[in-house]
Every structure is written in structure tokens, then in C-alpha cells.
């Protein structure tokens, strides 16, 4: 038993309770948010080091052995995702101190933020499908209230679309869980991996796999079930959009990586073909949608869809290098997309709008903000030597090795259009002269510093991940080898005799 798999869930849960108890003291809630997310990041780093040194860690809650009890498991992929949760949580908590309005803080913003992080970590660490469903619902409730908090018309419209489609996805997920339990008599993922190998119902299992693909596809914003994302991500406060863009869709991608490498491996050529088609169409529709927009956050929202296609492309190619590319892309995209949303908030504070036509002059008035945006935007577009280039290079190399010329061509073309739409933001918001319309009062130095600290940190991380990519690529390769050879995972959950 390892307590390290429990702590990343308990820390945000405890912080949520403490923030509720301190609901009348906003200043204390802010400090709790920063301290709690910093503690979560430290716990995630320790978990990562332990997994890299000792292999897969597992905890059986209440000492009930798997597959009867609740299992928490951490392999390299899981520990990477938990580390991202801590990192994005801390960046958002610091940014929220200077950006969140007092009304939302009084009505439970910080407890909800902690519950969201708790649900995300629970989804990453759980070892059985029913608890994955439960953690999805915890995330859905917290994220729905965060979206709707404030009660503005656009927020309510986006929140209703978001919750409706995600509830439908949850229903499909639950139906798939029920069918699997009827077939195998277990919902433990390691146990399912063993029992479904010899069930003899490969056709039925493939049908259930499609149910899971649809359910997780909605969560990940995969083609054609992504419409909830551009309808909702631009409506809440920037800090909420940033944490959603950095983490929520990644839970869907993580779930696809987990079930299609551990459970649904009976008909890989069939599922591989569907995943590659879905990945390509997601890239194309997302980037074309982004190119047609003229609002800062809506462009970023559509780009989130486009970039999900790259992550699923690695799963569709289904080789160690391709899966390593997916893992690297998830890390790169979480850092970059969270940061881009945070920068959009800084631009809004300086110019008073998210509309590109009403923005301008940021290069001359705020060269530091312009420089940070340039670095992060070029990384999203895949320019060398930044992290986005490394991620796309790995995926393209894996696609060429697999002779999947079409998906490689689509990925490269989408990268070019991504660069064009990032150039559009640069030209309108940063390069052109400021329009004559009235601008809000410039925030104080203290507020601006608080806003820029997480932006600068994530920007520096983007550069570091590009020029010192080797250690992260090595970890991504180890993660890919571990999820393709799932014997370590199964042995950690069910014991050595179960391999």
C-alpha cells in the first residue's frame, strides 16, 4: 500500500472543506488556495519520483483486495497527469488572487476550484471504471457551477450546453460500464484486461469500446462531439477558462489512452482506423473554426479542439513512439493553452476587451506581455526549438514510421494554419496601433505582477521543455512502453501471479 496515491486526492479535498469553513474570510481562502495547490504540486513531484524509481504504485482502500475493493493506481502516465494538475492548479490559484471578482469568491469559487482538482486527480488515479464514472461526476458538478458562477446570460447558455452534452456522455459511459460488468463480472481495469482476453465476444466488446469512445470523446472534445467546448470556454472568468483548457479535456484524453491500451485491445486495427479518422477531422475542424473567429478566447477554444486531434493521433498510430508523442503533447498543450488563456486575461485588463478589433498597441505598451505571448503562441504552432515542435516532430516521425502519410500530412497542414491564426492575434492585439476607444485604467503594479508571475513561469517552462526536451521525452517513452506492456500495471493491482 502506498499513501502517495491517496494524498493528491486528499489535499484538494481538505482544502475545499477548509475553504468552506473560512467562507467569510476571502483573504484566508486565497492563501489556502495557493498553499493547497503548492502542497499538491509537491505531493505530485514526490509521486512522480517514486513511480520512476519503484514502478507502478497501488493502494487497496480499506485493505480490500482487488478486484473487490476500491483501487488507486499510479503508473508513469498517471503521475505525469497528477503533476500537471498540481502545476496548473498553482498557476490558476496565483492568477485568481488578482483576477477573480469578490462576488464569485464569496459564493464559493475557491472550494469549487479545489473540488475540481480533487475530481481530476481522482479520475487519473482510480483503478476501476465505476469510480472513474464517480470522479467524472464530481468534476462535472464542480465545473458546471464554476461555469455558471456569476449568472451572466452567456455563462448560463454555455453552462447549459456543457452540462447537457456531458450528462449524455455520462449516460453512455454508465451504459458501457453496465454491459462490461454483465460480461466480465468486474469493473477493476486490470481484472477486465485479463478477463476480456478470453471472453470470445470480440464483436460485442468492440461495440462497447465504441460506447466508451463516444463518451470519452465528448469529455475530450473529439470530432464530431466537441460543440460544447467553443460554446462554453469563452464565457467564465479567465482563470476558470484557463484551468478548464489545461485540464478538463485532458481527462478525456487520459481515459482514452487508458482504456484503449489496457481494456479494449481485441481489435486494434479497427479501433486504430476510427481513432485516426477522428483525430484528423478534429484537427481540421478545430483549426478552421479558430481561423474564422475574431475573439481572443474563442480562437483559443477552437485551437483546443484542434490540438486534441494530435493527442488522439498518437493513440491511433499505436506504437511506443506515437504514444510517447501523445504524452509529450498532453504536457506541452496543458502548459501552453493554460498560459494563452491567462495572457488573454492580461490583454483584457490592459485594453478592456477580448475582441481583436478593439485590441491593439500591446507590443509598444507592454513588451513583456507581447514577448510572453509570442513565445507561447509559437510553441502552440509548433515552431522550433519550442515544446510544440518537439511534440509534433515525435508524432510526425511515428506517423512516417507507420506509413500513415495522410494523417501526417493533415498534422503538418494544420500546424501551418495554426501559425496563421496565431499571427492574426499577434497582428491585431499586439502589433497594430491601439484603437481610439476608451481603455480601462491600467491595473496597479502589484496586481499586474501577480497576473504575470504564473504567465512568466509557464512561459519559461515552455522554453525549457523545448531546449531541454531530452529528459521529458525519455519519461514519455517510458510511459508509453509501460502502458503498451501492461503486465506491470496488472501485477501491481492483482499481484504477481496475475500477469
N, C-alpha and C positions, 0 to 999 in steps of 0.2 A: 504494500500500500504506500502511495506517495501523496502527502498533503499538498505537494506542489501543483497537482491537477485541480485541487479544490480552491486554493487561495485566490486565483484570478476570478472566481465567481463570487467568493465571499467578500472580497474588498469592495467592489461596487455595490453589492447588496447592503453591506454595513453602512457605506457612505449614503446610500439612498435613505435608510432608516434615520441616520443621524441628521441628514438634511431636513427630513420631515419634522423631526423633533425641534430643529432650530428654524422652523419656518418663519418666525417673526424677526429673525436676525439675518438679514441678507448678506452682510459683510462676513459673518461666520460661514454661511453657505458657500460663498465664493472661495474662502480659504479651504474649506473642506473639499471643494471640487478640485482645486489644484493639488492639495496634499493627497487626496484619494487617488487621482489619476497618476500622480507621480509614484505613489506606492504600487499601483497596478503595473506601471511600466517596469519598476524594479523587480516585482514578482515575475513578470513575463520574461525579463532578461535571465533571471535565475532559472526559470523553467527551461528556456532555450538552451542554456549552458548544460543543464543536467541531461536533457534529451540528447544533445550532441555527444556527451561523454558516455552516457549509460544506456542509450537506446530508448525504446518505447516505454513510457511510464503509464501505470494503470492503477486506478483506485476502485475498489468494490465498496459502494456505500453500505454501511451497516454490517460489513463483513459477509453479506450475502453473495455467494459466488456467482459469477456469470454462467449461464445466461439468465439467472433468476433475479438478480439484484440490479441496482442502478450502477452502470459502469461509466467511469470517466477515464478517457484515454488521451495521451498526448504523444504524438509522433512528431517528426520534424515539421511536417506541413502544419499541424495544429499549433505547434509552438511559434511558428512564423506568424500565423494569423493572430494569435493572442498578443504577440509583441506589437503587431500593427494596431491592435485595439488600444493597448496602453499608450502608444505613441500618438495616435490620432485623438484619443481622449484627452491627453495632457495638452496638446496644441489647441484643441477646441475650448478646454476649460480656461486656459490663459486668455484666449481671444474673447471669450464670453464676458470676462470681467470688465472689458472696456466697450463691449458692443451690445450686450443684452439690455433691453429696457427694464426698468424696475417693476413694471406691472407683471411681465412674464416671470420675473424672478420671484415675485410674491406668490404667484399662482403655481409654483411647483416646477419651474424649469430645471433646477439642479437635481432634485430627486428623480425626475424623469430621465435626465441625461445619464445618471448612474444606473437606473434600471435598464436603459437601453444597452449600456456597456455590459451589464450583468447578463442580459439575454444573448448578446452577441457571443460572449465568451462561453456561455452555456452551450450554445449551438456548436461552437468549434470543439468543445471538449467532450461532449456526450458520446457514448459508445453504442447507443441504441436508437432506433428510429422513432419510437414513441416519444422519448424525451427530446429528440430533435424537434418533433412537432410542438411539444410544450414550449420549448425555448423560442421557436418561431412565433408563437402566440404572445409570449412575453415581449418580444421585440416589436411585434405588430401593435400591441396596445400602447407601449411607450412611444413608438414612433408616430402613431396616429395622433396621440394627444399633443406631442411636440409640434406636429404639423398644424394642428388646429388651434394651438395656444395663441391667443390674441384675437381670434374670432373675426378676422378680416374676410371679406367676401371671397377674394381669390384664394385665400388659405383654405376656407371651408370647401370650395369647389375642388381644389387639388386634393385635400384630405379625403373627401368622399370617394373620388376616383381611386385614390391609393388604397383605401381600406376595402373597397368593393372588390377590386381585382385580386388583392392579396387574400381576402377571405375565400374567393373562388379557388385560388391556388391551394389554400389550406384544405379546402374540401377535397380536392383531387389528391392531395398528399395523404389525407386521412383514409380515403378510399384505397389508395395503393398500399398503405400500411395494413389495412384490414385484410386485403387479398393475400398479402405476403404472410401474415400471421396464420391465415387459414391454410396456406400451402405448407409452411415450414414449422409452425407452432412456436416460433420465436421471433423477437424483434431486435435481439442483440446483433449488431452488424457483423461481428466476427463469426458468430454462430450461423448467421444467414449465409455468409460467404461459403462456409463448409457445406451446409445442408442443401443449398440451391445447386451445387455442382452435380449432384446425383439425382435430382428430382425427376428428370425425364420429361418435364413440361417446358421445354425451351421456348415454344411459341407463346405460351401464357406468360412466362417470365418476361419475354420481350415486350408484350403488351403492357405489363405492369411497369416495365422500365420507361415506356413512353409516357405513362401517367406521371412518373417521377420527373421525367424530363420537362413535361409541361409545367408541373408545379414549381420546380426549382427554376425553370426558365422564366416564369413570372417574377420570382424573387430576384433573379439576376438581371432582369430586363433584356431578355433574349428575343430575337425576332421570332414570331410576329406579336409577342405578348408584352411589349415594352411601353405601351402608350401611357401607362400610369406615371412613368418617370418624368417625361418632359412636362406633364400636366401639374406636377406637384413640387419638383425640386426648386423651382424659382420663387415659390410663394412664402416660405417661412423666413425668419431671420437668417442672416448669412451663416452664423455658427451652426445652426441646425442643418442647413443645406450642406455645409462642409462635412459634418460628421456622417450625414447620410451618404454623400458621394464617396467618402473614403471607406465606409464600412458595410453599409446595408447590402448593396448589390454583391459585395464580395462573399457574403454568407451564402448567397445562392450559388455563386461560382464554386465555393469550397464544397458545398453539398453535392454539386455535380461531379467534382473531382473525386469525392469520397465514394459515392455510390457506384459510379461507373468504372472505378478501378477495383473496388472491393466486392461489390454485390452483383452487379449486372455485367458479368464478363462471359456470358454464354454465347453471345452472337456479336462479337466485337466488330466484324466488317460492316454489319448492318447499322449498328448504333454509331460507328465511326463516320459512315457516309452522311447520316442525318445531322450529326453534330457539325460536320464540316460545312454542309449547306447552311445550317442555322448560323454558324459563325460568319460565313461570307456575307449572307444577307443582312446580318446585324451590323457588320462593319459598314456596308454600303448605305443602308437606310439611315443609320445614325449620323454618318458624316454628311450626307446630303441634307438631312434635316438641320444640322448645325450650320451648314453653309447658307441656308435660306433665312436664318434668324438675324435679328438686329438688336437683341437684348443680351447683355453680358452673360447673365446666368442661364438663359435659355440656350445659348450656344454651348456653354459648358455642360448643360444637362444632356443635350443631344450627343455631345462628344463622349459622355459617359457610356451611352448605349454603344456607340461605335467601338470603344475600347474593350467592352465586354466581349465583342467578337474575337479579338486577338486572344483573350484568355481561354475562350472555348475552342479556338483553333488548335491550341496545344493538346487539349483533351481529344479532339477529333483525330489528330495525327497519331496519337497513342504510342509514342516512343519515349525513351528516357530523356532525350534532349528536348523533345517538344513539351513534355510535361514540366521539365525544368524551366523552359521558356515561359510557360503559363504561370508558374510560381513566381518567377522573377517579374513578370508583367504585373501580377497582382500587387506585389510590393511597390513597384515603381508607380503604378497608377494610383494606389491609395495615397502615397505621399504627394504626388503631383496634383491630383484632382482636388484633394482637400485644400492644398495651398492655393490653387487657382480660385476656388470659391472664396477663400479668406482675402485674397487680393481684390476680388471683385467688391468685397465689402469695404476695403480701404478706399477704392476708387469712388464708391458711393458716398463715403464720408467726406471725401475731398471735393467731389463735383455735384453731389446731390441727386444722382440718377444712375440707373442701370442701363438706360437706353444709349446705344452707341452714338446716336446723332446729338445727344445732349452732353456727351463727354468730350474731353479734349484738353490738350495742353499739359497732360500729366508728366510727359518727358521733361519739360522745362521746369515745371513747378515742383515735381517730386522725383528726381532722377533715381533715388534709391528704390522707390516702388517700381519705376519703369524697368530698372535693371533686374529686379527680382522677378517681375512678370516675364521679361524676355527669356531669362534662363529656364523658368518652369514651362513656358509655352513651347520653347524649342525642344525641351525634353519630351513633352506630350507629342510633338510632331515627329519625334524620332531622329533628331539631329545629333551627330557625333560631337563631342565624346560623352554626351549625357546619358542618363539611365535609360531613357526611352529608346535610344539607338541600340543599346546592348540587348534590351528585351526583344525588340523587333528583329535584330540580327539573329538571335538564337532561334526564334520561331521560323524565320525565313530559311535558315540553314537546315532546320529539321524538316521543313516542307520540301526543300530541294532533295534532301536525302531520301524522302519517301516518294519522290517523283510526283508530288501533288502540285503541278505547275499552276493550276487555276487559282487555288487559294493563296499561293504565294504572290501571284500577280495582283489579286484583289487586295491583299495586305499592303503591297507596295504602293498601289494606286491610291488607296485610302489614306496612306501616310502623306502623300502629296497634297490631297485635298484638305487634310487636317492642317498642314502647314499654311495653306491658303487662308483657311478660316481664322487661324491664329494671327496671321498677318493682318486680316481685316480688323480684329480687335486692336492690334498694335497701332494701325494707321488711324483708326477713329478715336480711340481713347487716349493714346499716348502721344502720337506724332503730330496730328493736326492741331491747329491753334484752338484754344478754348473758345466755345461759342459765347455769344454775348449775354446769354441768360444768367439770371442771378444764381449764385452758388452759396451753399451754406457756410456758416462760419467755420473756419479751419479748426479741427479738434486741438485741444491743448497738447503740449509736448508729452505729458505723462500718458494721456490716452493714446496718442499716436505711437508712442514707444511700446505700450502694452499690445497694441494691434500688430506691430511689426515684429515683435520678438518671435512668435511662432512662425510668421511668414519667413523671416530670415533663417530660422533654424531649419525649416523644411526645405528652403531653397539650397542651403549649404549641404543638406543631406542628399538632395538631388544631384548636385555636382559630385559629391563624394562617391555616390553609388555608380556614377559613370566612370570617373577616372581611377577609382579603386574597385573595380567590379569583380575582380577575381574571387575574393572571399565569399561574396554573396552568390556568385554563380556556382561556386563549389557547394554551398549549402543547398541551393536549389537543385543541383544534380543529385545530392544525397537524398533530398526529399522525394525527388522523382523516382529514384531507384527503390526507395522504401515503400512508396505507395504502389509501385508495379509488382514488387515482390512482397506480398502482404503477409508472409509467414511470420515475420517479427510481430506484427500487429496482432495476429490471431493468437500467437503463443503468449503474448503479454496479457491478453484478455482471458483466454480459456486455459492457459497452462501449456507447458512444453509438449505434452502428449497429444495436443490437438492439432498440430501443424498438418 
